[in-house]
Amino acid sequence: TRNFNSRFGEIDIIAKEKDETIVFVEVKTRTSLEYGNPAEAVDDTKIERIIKTAKYFLYSKGIQHNNIRFDVIEVFIYKGRYKLNHIKQII
């Protein structure tokens, strides 16, 4: 699922791995490091919103699942080039 919205917030990507782990992914993009790395924008308030939205997603879909993970994908854009950094288990 992409761009799942609820009254609690939005989750950019919700995916399932081969081992059935459900992964909730926040994607953060930066064109410079002037304000820090992209993952630094995922503060405590954002994490709370992600958790509430993830709980709502699981509830709304009738999913009872113990294997979940919260990740961040950092996207760096510089001079037309992209660099990705996948940070697993931010919470």
PDB file of N, CA, C and O in Angstrom:
ATOM      1  N   THR A   1       0.851  -1.180   0.000  1.00  0.00           N
ATOM      2  CA  THR A   1       0.000   0.000   0.000  1.00  0.00           C
ATOM      3  C   THR A   1       0.888   1.232   0.000  1.00  0.00           C
ATOM      4  O   THR A   1       1.925   1.249   0.664  1.00  0.00           O
ATOM      5  N   ARG A   2       0.499   2.249  -0.728  1.00  0.00           N
ATOM      6  CA  ARG A   2       1.231   3.517  -0.737  1.00  0.00           C
ATOM      7  C   ARG A   2       0.315   4.629  -0.262  1.00  0.00           C
ATOM      8  O   ARG A   2      -0.881   4.647  -0.554  1.00  0.00           O
ATOM      9  N   ASN A   3       0.910   5.563   0.484  1.00  0.00           N
ATOM     10  CA  ASN A   3       0.214   6.767   0.948  1.00  0.00           C
ATOM     11  C   ASN A   3      -1.094   6.449   1.672  1.00  0.00           C
ATOM     12  O   ASN A   3      -2.150   6.980   1.327  1.00  0.00           O
ATOM     13  N   PHE A   4      -1.012   5.581   2.674  1.00  0.00           N
ATOM     14  CA  PHE A   4      -2.180   5.251   3.486  1.00  0.00           C
ATOM     15  C   PHE A   4      -2.466   6.410   4.433  1.00  0.00           C
ATOM     16  O   PHE A   4      -1.603   6.815   5.211  1.00  0.00           O
ATOM     17  N   ASN A   5      -3.681   6.939   4.361  1.00  0.00           N
ATOM     18  CA  ASN A   5      -4.094   8.076   5.185  1.00  0.00           C
ATOM     19  C   ASN A   5      -5.138   7.675   6.200  1.00  0.00           C
ATOM     20  O   ASN A   5      -6.004   6.841   5.937  1.00  0.00           O
ATOM     21  N   SER A   6      -5.037   8.287   7.365  1.00  0.00           N
ATOM     22  CA  SER A   6      -6.074   8.167   8.384  1.00  0.00           C
ATOM     23  C   SER A   6      -6.142   9.507   9.101  1.00  0.00           C
ATOM     24  O   SER A   6      -5.382  10.424   8.789  1.00  0.00           O
ATOM     25  N   ARG A   7      -7.040   9.618  10.051  1.00  0.00           N
ATOM     26  CA  ARG A   7      -7.118  10.867  10.803  1.00  0.00           C
ATOM     27  C   ARG A   7      -5.889  11.065  11.681  1.00  0.00           C
ATOM     28  O   ARG A   7      -5.667  12.162  12.194  1.00  0.00           O
ATOM     29  N   PHE A   8      -5.088  10.018  11.861  1.00  0.00           N
ATOM     30  CA  PHE A   8      -3.880  10.100  12.685  1.00  0.00           C
ATOM     31  C   PHE A   8      -2.666  10.570  11.896  1.00  0.00           C
ATOM     32  O   PHE A   8      -1.729  11.128  12.467  1.00  0.00           O
ATOM     33  N   GLY A   9      -2.680  10.346  10.589  1.00  0.00           N
ATOM     34  CA  GLY A   9      -1.542  10.725   9.757  1.00  0.00           C
ATOM     35  C   GLY A   9      -1.463   9.881   8.501  1.00  0.00           C
ATOM     36  O   GLY A   9      -2.444   9.273   8.074  1.00  0.00           O
ATOM     37  N   GLU A  10      -0.272   9.858   7.920  1.00  0.00           N
ATOM     38  CA  GLU A  10      -0.049   9.132   6.668  1.00  0.00           C
ATOM     39  C   GLU A  10       1.185   8.258   6.805  1.00  0.00           C
ATOM     40  O   GLU A  10       2.158   8.624   7.465  1.00  0.00           O
ATOM     41  N   ILE A  11       1.127   7.100   6.169  1.00  0.00           N
ATOM     42  CA  ILE A  11       2.303   6.239   6.045  1.00  0.00           C
ATOM     43  C   ILE A  11       2.588   6.106   4.561  1.00  0.00           C
ATOM     44  O   ILE A  11       1.704   5.770   3.774  1.00  0.00           O
ATOM     45  N   ASP A  12       3.835   6.375   4.186  1.00  0.00           N
ATOM     46  CA  ASP A  12       4.197   6.402   2.770  1.00  0.00           C
ATOM     47  C   ASP A  12       4.110   5.034   2.102  1.00  0.00           C
ATOM     48  O   ASP A  12       3.551   4.907   1.013  1.00  0.00           O
ATOM     49  N   ILE A  13       4.663   4.008   2.754  1.00  0.00           N
ATOM     50  CA  ILE A  13       4.673   2.667   2.164  1.00  0.00           C
ATOM     51  C   ILE A  13       4.370   1.646   3.255  1.00  0.00           C
ATOM     52  O   ILE A  13       4.913   1.718   4.357  1.00  0.00           O
ATOM     53  N   ILE A  14       3.495   0.694   2.933  1.00  0.00           N
ATOM     54  CA  ILE A  14       3.249  -0.447   3.809  1.00  0.00           C
ATOM     55  C   ILE A  14       3.502  -1.685   2.958  1.00  0.00           C
ATOM     56  O   ILE A  14       2.848  -1.896   1.937  1.00  0.00           O
ATOM     57  N   ALA A  15       4.460  -2.501   3.392  1.00  0.00           N
ATOM     58  CA  ALA A  15       4.869  -3.656   2.589  1.00  0.00           C
ATOM     59  C   ALA A  15       4.932  -4.906   3.459  1.00  0.00           C
ATOM     60  O   ALA A  15       4.972  -4.829   4.687  1.00  0.00           O
ATOM     61  N   LYS A  16       4.939  -6.056   2.795  1.00  0.00           N
ATOM     62  CA  LYS A  16       5.088  -7.322   3.511  1.00  0.00           C
ATOM     63  C   LYS A  16       6.320  -8.035   2.964  1.00  0.00           C
ATOM     64  O   LYS A  16       6.467  -8.206   1.754  1.00  0.00           O
ATOM     65  N   GLU A  17       7.200  -8.447   3.871  1.00  0.00           N
ATOM     66  CA  GLU A  17       8.390  -9.190   3.463  1.00  0.00           C
ATOM     67  C   GLU A  17       8.055 -10.666   3.288  1.00  0.00           C
ATOM     68  O   GLU A  17       6.974 -11.122   3.660  1.00  0.00           O
ATOM     69  N   LYS A  18       8.992 -11.393   2.720  1.00  0.00           N
ATOM     70  CA  LYS A  18       8.780 -12.823   2.481  1.00  0.00           C
ATOM     71  C   LYS A  18       8.486 -13.590   3.761  1.00  0.00           C
ATOM     72  O   LYS A  18       7.743 -14.571   3.748  1.00  0.00           O
ATOM     73  N   ASP A  19       9.075 -13.137   4.873  1.00  0.00           N
ATOM     74  CA  ASP A  19       8.837 -13.823   6.145  1.00  0.00           C
ATOM     75  C   ASP A  19       7.548 -13.360   6.814  1.00  0.00           C
ATOM     76  O   ASP A  19       7.302 -13.670   7.979  1.00  0.00           O
ATOM     77  N   GLU A  20       6.720 -12.609   6.067  1.00  0.00           N
ATOM     78  CA  GLU A  20       5.419 -12.121   6.522  1.00  0.00           C
ATOM     79  C   GLU A  20       5.495 -10.922   7.468  1.00  0.00           C
ATOM     80  O   GLU A  20       4.468 -10.507   8.005  1.00  0.00           O
ATOM     81  N   THR A  21       6.677 -10.360   7.684  1.00  0.00           N
ATOM     82  CA  THR A  21       6.789  -9.143   8.486  1.00  0.00           C
ATOM     83  C   THR A  21       6.140  -7.999   7.731  1.00  0.00           C
ATOM     84  O   THR A  21       6.398  -7.804   6.543  1.00  0.00           O
ATOM     85  N   ILE A  22       5.285  -7.231   8.428  1.00  0.00           N
ATOM     86  CA  ILE A  22       4.669  -6.053   7.835  1.00  0.00           C
ATOM     87  C   ILE A  22       5.568  -4.869   8.168  1.00  0.00           C
ATOM     88  O   ILE A  22       5.898  -4.632   9.330  1.00  0.00           O
ATOM     89  N   VAL A  23       5.962  -4.126   7.126  1.00  0.00           N
ATOM     90  CA  VAL A  23       6.902  -3.023   7.284  1.00  0.00           C
ATOM     91  C   VAL A  23       6.202  -1.711   6.934  1.00  0.00           C
ATOM     92  O   VAL A  23       5.653  -1.551   5.843  1.00  0.00           O
ATOM     93  N   PHE A  24       6.234  -0.775   7.886  1.00  0.00           N
ATOM     94  CA  PHE A  24       5.694   0.564   7.696  1.00  0.00           C
ATOM     95  C   PHE A  24       6.878   1.479   7.429  1.00  0.00           C
ATOM     96  O   PHE A  24       7.797   1.571   8.244  1.00  0.00           O
ATOM     97  N   VAL A  25       6.855   2.158   6.282  1.00  0.00           N
ATOM     98  CA  VAL A  25       8.021   2.919   5.829  1.00  0.00           C
ATOM     99  C   VAL A  25       7.684   4.400   5.688  1.00  0.00           C
ATOM    100  O   VAL A  25       6.696   4.771   5.055  1.00  0.00           O
ATOM    101  N   GLU A  26       8.515   5.226   6.283  1.00  0.00           N
ATOM    102  CA  GLU A  26       8.452   6.677   6.107  1.00  0.00           C
ATOM    103  C   GLU A  26       9.559   7.056   5.125  1.00  0.00           C
ATOM    104  O   GLU A  26      10.717   6.693   5.333  1.00  0.00           O
ATOM    105  N   VAL A  27       9.221   7.773   4.072  1.00  0.00           N
ATOM    106  CA  VAL A  27      10.205   8.210   3.081  1.00  0.00           C
ATOM    107  C   VAL A  27      10.463   9.698   3.288  1.00  0.00           C
ATOM    108  O   VAL A  27       9.537  10.508   3.306  1.00  0.00           O
ATOM    109  N   LYS A  28      11.731  10.037   3.441  1.00  0.00           N
ATOM    110  CA  LYS A  28      12.123  11.440   3.630  1.00  0.00           C
ATOM    111  C   LYS A  28      13.156  11.797   2.567  1.00  0.00           C
ATOM    112  O   LYS A  28      14.126  11.070   2.352  1.00  0.00           O
ATOM    113  N   THR A  29      12.927  12.933   1.905  1.00  0.00           N
ATOM    114  CA  THR A  29      13.792  13.367   0.809  1.00  0.00           C
ATOM    115  C   THR A  29      14.447  14.694   1.152  1.00  0.00           C
ATOM    116  O   THR A  29      13.823  15.572   1.748  1.00  0.00           O
ATOM    117  N   ARG A  30      15.701  14.828   0.773  1.00  0.00           N
ATOM    118  CA  ARG A  30      16.442  16.083   0.955  1.00  0.00           C
ATOM    119  C   ARG A  30      17.284  16.357  -0.288  1.00  0.00           C
ATOM    120  O   ARG A  30      17.789  15.445  -0.942  1.00  0.00           O
ATOM    121  N   THR A  31      17.413  17.643  -0.584  1.00  0.00           N
ATOM    122  CA  THR A  31      18.303  18.063  -1.674  1.00  0.00           C
ATOM    123  C   THR A  31      19.574  18.679  -1.126  1.00  0.00           C
ATOM    124  O   THR A  31      20.507  18.952  -1.880  1.00  0.00           O
ATOM    125  N   SER A  32      19.622  18.902   0.190  1.00  0.00           N
ATOM    126  CA  SER A  32      20.843  19.356   0.853  1.00  0.00           C
ATOM    127  C   SER A  32      20.785  18.888   2.298  1.00  0.00           C
ATOM    128  O   SER A  32      19.732  18.485   2.791  1.00  0.00           O
ATOM    129  N   LEU A  33      21.916  18.945   2.961  1.00  0.00           N
ATOM    130  CA  LEU A  33      21.974  18.545   4.362  1.00  0.00           C
ATOM    131  C   LEU A  33      21.919  19.755   5.286  1.00  0.00           C
ATOM    132  O   LEU A  33      22.259  19.660   6.465  1.00  0.00           O
ATOM    133  N   GLU A  34      21.491  20.886   4.747  1.00  0.00           N
ATOM    134  CA  GLU A  34      21.421  22.127   5.516  1.00  0.00           C
ATOM    135  C   GLU A  34      20.605  21.960   6.801  1.00  0.00           C
ATOM    136  O   GLU A  34      20.942  22.541   7.832  1.00  0.00           O
ATOM    137  N   TYR A  35      19.550  21.180   6.737  1.00  0.00           N
ATOM    138  CA  TYR A  35      18.692  20.956   7.896  1.00  0.00           C
ATOM    139  C   TYR A  35      18.876  19.560   8.480  1.00  0.00           C
ATOM    140  O   TYR A  35      18.018  19.084   9.223  1.00  0.00           O
ATOM    141  N   GLY A  36      19.974  18.906   8.154  1.00  0.00           N
ATOM    142  CA  GLY A  36      20.263  17.578   8.683  1.00  0.00           C
ATOM    143  C   GLY A  36      19.886  16.472   7.722  1.00  0.00           C
ATOM    144  O   GLY A  36      19.346  16.714   6.643  1.00  0.00           O
ATOM    145  N   ASN A  37      20.182  15.255   8.136  1.00  0.00           N
ATOM    146  CA  ASN A  37      19.835  14.086   7.342  1.00  0.00           C
ATOM    147  C   ASN A  37      18.320  13.910   7.313  1.00  0.00           C
ATOM    148  O   ASN A  37      17.634  14.329   8.246  1.00  0.00           O
ATOM    149  N   PRO A  38      17.798  13.308   6.274  1.00  0.00           N
ATOM    150  CA  PRO A  38      16.349  13.142   6.175  1.00  0.00           C
ATOM    151  C   PRO A  38      15.734  12.420   7.372  1.00  0.00           C
ATOM    152  O   PRO A  38      14.662  12.804   7.839  1.00  0.00           O
ATOM    153  N   ALA A  39      16.394  11.389   7.868  1.00  0.00           N
ATOM    154  CA  ALA A  39      15.837  10.613   8.984  1.00  0.00           C
ATOM    155  C   ALA A  39      15.682  11.450  10.249  1.00  0.00           C
ATOM    156  O   ALA A  39      14.858  11.133  11.107  1.00  0.00           O
ATOM    157  N   GLU A  40      16.464  12.508  10.369  1.00  0.00           N
ATOM    158  CA  GLU A  40      16.365  13.367  11.548  1.00  0.00           C
ATOM    159  C   GLU A  40      15.015  14.084  11.622  1.00  0.00           C
ATOM    160  O   GLU A  40      14.624  14.562  12.687  1.00  0.00           O
ATOM    161  N   ALA A  41      14.309  14.160  10.503  1.00  0.00           N
ATOM    162  CA  ALA A  41      12.986  14.783  10.474  1.00  0.00           C
ATOM    163  C   ALA A  41      11.920  13.872  11.077  1.00  0.00           C
ATOM    164  O   ALA A  41      10.794  14.306  11.321  1.00  0.00           O
ATOM    165  N   VAL A  42      12.272  12.624  11.315  1.00  0.00           N
ATOM    166  CA  VAL A  42      11.332  11.685  11.935  1.00  0.00           C
ATOM    167  C   VAL A  42      11.535  11.787  13.446  1.00  0.00           C
ATOM    168  O   VAL A  42      12.245  10.990  14.060  1.00  0.00           O
ATOM    169  N   ASP A  43      10.888  12.791  14.013  1.00  0.00           N
ATOM    170  CA  ASP A  43      11.028  13.059  15.448  1.00  0.00           C
ATOM    171  C   ASP A  43       9.987  12.274  16.243  1.00  0.00           C
ATOM    172  O   ASP A  43       9.218  11.493  15.681  1.00  0.00           O
ATOM    173  N   ASP A  44       9.972  12.491  17.550  1.00  0.00           N
ATOM    174  CA  ASP A  44       9.055  11.747  18.421  1.00  0.00           C
ATOM    175  C   ASP A  44       7.595  11.948  18.042  1.00  0.00           C
ATOM    176  O   ASP A  44       6.802  11.008  18.092  1.00  0.00           O
ATOM    177  N   THR A  45       7.239  13.172  17.663  1.00  0.00           N
ATOM    178  CA  THR A  45       5.856  13.450  17.264  1.00  0.00           C
ATOM    179  C   THR A  45       5.489  12.667  16.012  1.00  0.00           C
ATOM    180  O   THR A  45       4.403  12.093  15.934  1.00  0.00           O
ATOM    181  N   LYS A  46       6.386  12.639  15.032  1.00  0.00           N
ATOM    182  CA  LYS A  46       6.140  11.899  13.790  1.00  0.00           C
ATOM    183  C   LYS A  46       6.052  10.403  14.078  1.00  0.00           C
ATOM    184  O   LYS A  46       5.209   9.709  13.510  1.00  0.00           O
ATOM    185  N   ILE A  47       6.911   9.909  14.951  1.00  0.00           N
ATOM    186  CA  ILE A  47       6.891   8.486  15.298  1.00  0.00           C
ATOM    187  C   ILE A  47       5.559   8.119  15.944  1.00  0.00           C
ATOM    188  O   ILE A  47       4.992   7.071  15.635  1.00  0.00           O
ATOM    189  N   GLU A  48       5.055   8.964  16.833  1.00  0.00           N
ATOM    190  CA  GLU A  48       3.751   8.710  17.461  1.00  0.00           C
ATOM    191  C   GLU A  48       2.649   8.631  16.416  1.00  0.00           C
ATOM    192  O   GLU A  48       1.784   7.758  16.489  1.00  0.00           O
ATOM    193  N   ARG A  49       2.676   9.545  15.437  1.00  0.00           N
ATOM    194  CA  ARG A  49       1.666   9.527  14.367  1.00  0.00           C
ATOM    195  C   ARG A  49       1.770   8.262  13.522  1.00  0.00           C
ATOM    196  O   ARG A  49       0.759   7.669  13.145  1.00  0.00           O
ATOM    197  N   ILE A  50       2.998   7.861  13.232  1.00  0.00           N
ATOM    198  CA  ILE A  50       3.204   6.643  12.429  1.00  0.00           C
ATOM    199  C   ILE A  50       2.657   5.428  13.174  1.00  0.00           C
ATOM    200  O   ILE A  50       1.978   4.589  12.582  1.00  0.00           O
ATOM    201  N   ILE A  51       2.951   5.333  14.464  1.00  0.00           N
ATOM    202  CA  ILE A  51       2.469   4.197  15.259  1.00  0.00           C
ATOM    203  C   ILE A  51       0.938   4.173  15.296  1.00  0.00           C
ATOM    204  O   ILE A  51       0.333   3.120  15.094  1.00  0.00           O
ATOM    205  N   LYS A  52       0.312   5.322  15.553  1.00  0.00           N
ATOM    206  CA  LYS A  52      -1.154   5.375  15.593  1.00  0.00           C
ATOM    207  C   LYS A  52      -1.753   5.012  14.235  1.00  0.00           C
ATOM    208  O   LYS A  52      -2.753   4.297  14.164  1.00  0.00           O
ATOM    209  N   THR A  53      -1.146   5.502  13.170  1.00  0.00           N
ATOM    210  CA  THR A  53      -1.648   5.199  11.827  1.00  0.00           C
ATOM    211  C   THR A  53      -1.462   3.721  11.508  1.00  0.00           C
ATOM    212  O   THR A  53      -2.335   3.104  10.898  1.00  0.00           O
ATOM    213  N   ALA A  54      -0.339   3.152  11.914  1.00  0.00           N
ATOM    214  CA  ALA A  54      -0.086   1.724  11.691  1.00  0.00           C
ATOM    215  C   ALA A  54      -1.111   0.882  12.450  1.00  0.00           C
ATOM    216  O   ALA A  54      -1.643  -0.086  11.907  1.00  0.00           O
ATOM    217  N   LYS A  55      -1.388   1.246  13.697  1.00  0.00           N
ATOM    218  CA  LYS A  55      -2.392   0.516  14.475  1.00  0.00           C
ATOM    219  C   LYS A  55      -3.760   0.595  13.798  1.00  0.00           C
ATOM    220  O   LYS A  55      -4.490  -0.393  13.727  1.00  0.00           O
ATOM    221  N   TYR A  56      -4.091   1.786  13.305  1.00  0.00           N
ATOM    222  CA  TYR A  56      -5.377   1.949  12.619  1.00  0.00           C
ATOM    223  C   TYR A  56      -5.416   1.115  11.344  1.00  0.00           C
ATOM    224  O   TYR A  56      -6.431   0.483  11.050  1.00  0.00           O
ATOM    225  N   PHE A  57      -4.327   1.104  10.586  1.00  0.00           N
ATOM    226  CA  PHE A  57      -4.260   0.300   9.362  1.00  0.00           C
ATOM    227  C   PHE A  57      -4.533  -1.167   9.688  1.00  0.00           C
ATOM    228  O   PHE A  57      -5.372  -1.802   9.049  1.00  0.00           O
ATOM    229  N   LEU A  58      -3.825  -1.704  10.681  1.00  0.00           N
ATOM    230  CA  LEU A  58      -3.999  -3.108  11.048  1.00  0.00           C
ATOM    231  C   LEU A  58      -5.435  -3.380  11.488  1.00  0.00           C
ATOM    232  O   LEU A  58      -6.030  -4.386  11.100  1.00  0.00           O
ATOM    233  N   TYR A  59      -5.985  -2.482  12.299  1.00  0.00           N
ATOM    234  CA  TYR A  59      -7.368  -2.627  12.771  1.00  0.00           C
ATOM    235  C   TYR A  59      -8.363  -2.578  11.603  1.00  0.00           C
ATOM    236  O   TYR A  59      -9.257  -3.419  11.503  1.00  0.00           O
ATOM    237  N   SER A  60      -8.197  -1.586  10.726  1.00  0.00           N
ATOM    238  CA  SER A  60      -9.146  -1.397   9.628  1.00  0.00           C
ATOM    239  C   SER A  60      -9.125  -2.537   8.623  1.00  0.00           C
ATOM    240  O   SER A  60     -10.123  -2.794   7.949  1.00  0.00           O
ATOM    241  N   LYS A  61      -7.998  -3.218   8.521  1.00  0.00           N
ATOM    242  CA  LYS A  61      -7.875  -4.348   7.590  1.00  0.00           C
ATOM    243  C   LYS A  61      -8.134  -5.686   8.271  1.00  0.00           C
ATOM    244  O   LYS A  61      -8.104  -6.733   7.624  1.00  0.00           O
ATOM    245  N   GLY A  62      -8.392  -5.649   9.591  1.00  0.00           N
ATOM    246  CA  GLY A  62      -8.634  -6.892  10.323  1.00  0.00           C
ATOM    247  C   GLY A  62      -7.402  -7.757  10.452  1.00  0.00           C
ATOM    248  O   GLY A  62      -7.499  -8.982  10.524  1.00  0.00           O
ATOM    249  N   ILE A  63      -6.237  -7.121  10.482  1.00  0.00           N
ATOM    250  CA  ILE A  63      -4.982  -7.849  10.547  1.00  0.00           C
ATOM    251  C   ILE A  63      -4.516  -7.927  12.000  1.00  0.00           C
ATOM    252  O   ILE A  63      -4.370  -6.909  12.676  1.00  0.00           O
ATOM    253  N   GLN A  64      -4.289  -9.138  12.458  1.00  0.00           N
ATOM    254  CA  GLN A  64      -3.687  -9.347  13.777  1.00  0.00           C
ATOM    255  C   GLN A  64      -2.310  -9.932  13.530  1.00  0.00           C
ATOM    256  O   GLN A  64      -2.168 -11.098  13.160  1.00  0.00           O
ATOM    257  N   HIS A  65      -1.304  -9.109  13.740  1.00  0.00           N
ATOM    258  CA  HIS A  65       0.036  -9.500  13.330  1.00  0.00           C
ATOM    259  C   HIS A  65       1.045  -9.051  14.366  1.00  0.00           C
ATOM    260  O   HIS A  65       1.005  -7.915  14.838  1.00  0.00           O
ATOM    261  N   ASN A  66       1.945  -9.944  14.715  1.00  0.00           N
ATOM    262  CA  ASN A  66       2.974  -9.612  15.700  1.00  0.00           C
ATOM    263  C   ASN A  66       4.284  -9.153  15.071  1.00  0.00           C
ATOM    264  O   ASN A  66       5.050  -8.425  15.701  1.00  0.00           O
ATOM    265  N   ASN A  67       4.545  -9.566  13.850  1.00  0.00           N
ATOM    266  CA  ASN A  67       5.806  -9.215  13.192  1.00  0.00           C
ATOM    267  C   ASN A  67       5.642  -7.942  12.378  1.00  0.00           C
ATOM    268  O   ASN A  67       5.268  -7.981  11.206  1.00  0.00           O
ATOM    269  N   ILE A  68       5.931  -6.801  13.025  1.00  0.00           N
ATOM    270  CA  ILE A  68       5.892  -5.529  12.316  1.00  0.00           C
ATOM    271  C   ILE A  68       7.198  -4.795  12.547  1.00  0.00           C
ATOM    272  O   ILE A  68       7.909  -5.039  13.522  1.00  0.00           O
ATOM    273  N   ARG A  69       7.497  -3.889  11.625  1.00  0.00           N
ATOM    274  CA  ARG A  69       8.745  -3.117  11.703  1.00  0.00           C
ATOM    275  C   ARG A  69       8.482  -1.737  11.149  1.00  0.00           C
ATOM    276  O   ARG A  69       7.635  -1.559  10.273  1.00  0.00           O
ATOM    277  N   PHE A  70       9.208  -0.761  11.660  1.00  0.00           N
ATOM    278  CA  PHE A  70       9.099   0.615  11.200  1.00  0.00           C
ATOM    279  C   PHE A  70      10.453   1.044  10.637  1.00  0.00           C
ATOM    280  O   PHE A  70      11.461   1.017  11.344  1.00  0.00           O
ATOM    281  N   ASP A  71      10.474   1.437   9.367  1.00  0.00           N
ATOM    282  CA  ASP A  71      11.700   1.811   8.671  1.00  0.00           C
ATOM    283  C   ASP A  71      11.608   3.239   8.147  1.00  0.00           C
ATOM    284  O   ASP A  71      10.528   3.822   8.046  1.00  0.00           O
ATOM    285  N   VAL A  72      12.771   3.779   7.821  1.00  0.00           N
ATOM    286  CA  VAL A  72      12.863   5.063   7.120  1.00  0.00           C
ATOM    287  C   VAL A  72      13.712   4.846   5.876  1.00  0.00           C
ATOM    288  O   VAL A  72      14.755   4.194   5.928  1.00  0.00           O
ATOM    289  N   ILE A  73      13.256   5.395   4.763  1.00  0.00           N
ATOM    290  CA  ILE A  73      14.090   5.436   3.560  1.00  0.00           C
ATOM    291  C   ILE A  73      14.450   6.889   3.321  1.00  0.00           C
ATOM    292  O   ILE A  73      13.585   7.738   3.104  1.00  0.00           O
ATOM    293  N   GLU A  74      15.746   7.156   3.364  1.00  0.00           N
ATOM    294  CA  GLU A  74      16.249   8.495   3.073  1.00  0.00           C
ATOM    295  C   GLU A  74      16.553   8.585   1.590  1.00  0.00           C
ATOM    296  O   GLU A  74      17.192   7.701   1.021  1.00  0.00           O
ATOM    297  N   VAL A  75      16.089   9.661   0.968  1.00  0.00           N
ATOM    298  CA  VAL A  75      16.379   9.909  -0.437  1.00  0.00           C
ATOM    299  C   VAL A  75      17.166  11.213  -0.508  1.00  0.00           C
ATOM    300  O   VAL A  75      16.682  12.271  -0.106  1.00  0.00           O
ATOM    301  N   PHE A  76      18.385  11.117  -1.026  1.00  0.00           N
ATOM    302  CA  PHE A  76      19.222  12.292  -1.237  1.00  0.00           C
ATOM    303  C   PHE A  76      19.222  12.598  -2.724  1.00  0.00           C
ATOM    304  O   PHE A  76      19.516  11.721  -3.538  1.00  0.00           O
ATOM    305  N   ILE A  77      18.896  13.830  -3.088  1.00  0.00           N
ATOM    306  CA  ILE A  77      18.923  14.244  -4.490  1.00  0.00           C
ATOM    307  C   ILE A  77      19.965  15.355  -4.616  1.00  0.00           C
ATOM    308  O   ILE A  77      19.879  16.383  -3.944  1.00  0.00           O
ATOM    309  N   TYR A  78      20.949  15.132  -5.489  1.00  0.00           N
ATOM    310  CA  TYR A  78      21.994  16.132  -5.690  1.00  0.00           C
ATOM    311  C   TYR A  78      22.421  16.111  -7.150  1.00  0.00           C
ATOM    312  O   TYR A  78      22.888  15.093  -7.662  1.00  0.00           O
ATOM    313  N   LYS A  79      22.253  17.246  -7.808  1.00  0.00           N
ATOM    314  CA  LYS A  79      22.638  17.390  -9.224  1.00  0.00           C
ATOM    315  C   LYS A  79      22.025  16.285 -10.093  1.00  0.00           C
ATOM    316  O   LYS A  79      22.700  15.697 -10.938  1.00  0.00           O
ATOM    317  N   GLY A  80      20.754  16.019  -9.870  1.00  0.00           N
ATOM    318  CA  GLY A  80      20.053  15.037 -10.696  1.00  0.00           C
ATOM    319  C   GLY A  80      20.341  13.589 -10.357  1.00  0.00           C
ATOM    320  O   GLY A  80      19.836  12.689 -11.028  1.00  0.00           O
ATOM    321  N   ARG A  81      21.132  13.347  -9.342  1.00  0.00           N
ATOM    322  CA  ARG A  81      21.441  11.977  -8.932  1.00  0.00           C
ATOM    323  C   ARG A  81      20.727  11.666  -7.626  1.00  0.00           C
ATOM    324  O   ARG A  81      20.509  12.537  -6.783  1.00  0.00           O
ATOM    325  N   TYR A  82      20.376  10.406  -7.490  1.00  0.00           N
ATOM    326  CA  TYR A  82      19.649   9.960  -6.311  1.00  0.00           C
ATOM    327  C   TYR A  82      20.491   8.960  -5.526  1.00  0.00           C
ATOM    328  O   TYR A  82      21.171   8.110  -6.101  1.00  0.00           O
ATOM    329  N   LYS A  83      20.432   9.078  -4.212  1.00  0.00           N
ATOM    330  CA  LYS A  83      21.065   8.091  -3.346  1.00  0.00           C
ATOM    331  C   LYS A  83      20.034   7.707  -2.286  1.00  0.00           C
ATOM    332  O   LYS A  83      19.420   8.572  -1.660  1.00  0.00           O
ATOM    333  N   LEU A  84      19.852   6.404  -2.094  1.00  0.00           N
ATOM    334  CA  LEU A  84      18.895   5.903  -1.120  1.00  0.00           C
ATOM    335  C   LEU A  84      19.629   5.287   0.064  1.00  0.00           C
ATOM    336  O   LEU A  84      20.676   4.659  -0.093  1.00  0.00           O
ATOM    337  N   ASN A  85      19.063   5.476   1.244  1.00  0.00           N
ATOM    338  CA  ASN A  85      19.582   4.846   2.449  1.00  0.00           C
ATOM    339  C   ASN A  85      18.402   4.265   3.202  1.00  0.00           C
ATOM    340  O   ASN A  85      17.532   5.003   3.665  1.00  0.00           O
ATOM    341  N   HIS A  86      18.366   2.947   3.329  1.00  0.00           N
ATOM    342  CA  HIS A  86      17.265   2.246   4.008  1.00  0.00           C
ATOM    343  C   HIS A  86      17.685   1.971   5.443  1.00  0.00           C
ATOM    344  O   HIS A  86      18.624   1.217   5.701  1.00  0.00           O
ATOM    345  N   ILE A  87      16.964   2.602   6.378  1.00  0.00           N
ATOM    346  CA  ILE A  87      17.238   2.419   7.800  1.00  0.00           C
ATOM    347  C   ILE A  87      16.135   1.536   8.369  1.00  0.00           C
ATOM    348  O   ILE A  87      14.969   1.927   8.407  1.00  0.00           O
ATOM    349  N   LYS A  88      16.516   0.346   8.808  1.00  0.00           N
ATOM    350  CA  LYS A  88      15.531  -0.603   9.325  1.00  0.00           C
ATOM    351  C   LYS A  88      15.331  -0.416  10.827  1.00  0.00           C
ATOM    352  O   LYS A  88      16.253  -0.053  11.557  1.00  0.00           O
ATOM    353  N   GLN A  89      14.107  -0.673  11.263  1.00  0.00           N
ATOM    354  CA  GLN A  89      13.729  -0.683  12.672  1.00  0.00           C
ATOM    355  C   GLN A  89      14.112   0.600  13.400  1.00  0.00           C
ATOM    356  O   GLN A  89      15.002   0.602  14.250  1.00  0.00           O
ATOM    357  N   ILE A  90      13.428   1.694  13.057  1.00  0.00           N
ATOM    358  CA  ILE A  90      13.716   2.982  13.694  1.00  0.00           C
ATOM    359  C   ILE A  90      13.094   3.093  15.075  1.00  0.00           C
ATOM    360  O   ILE A  90      13.479   3.952  15.868  1.00  0.00           O
ATOM    361  N   ILE A  91      12.140   2.232  15.360  1.00  0.00           N
ATOM    362  CA  ILE A  91      11.468   2.287  16.666  1.00  0.00           C
ATOM    363  C   ILE A  91      11.831   1.050  17.454  1.00  0.00           C
ATOM    364  O   ILE A  91      11.378   0.885  18.586  1.00  0.00           O
TER     365      ILE A  91
END
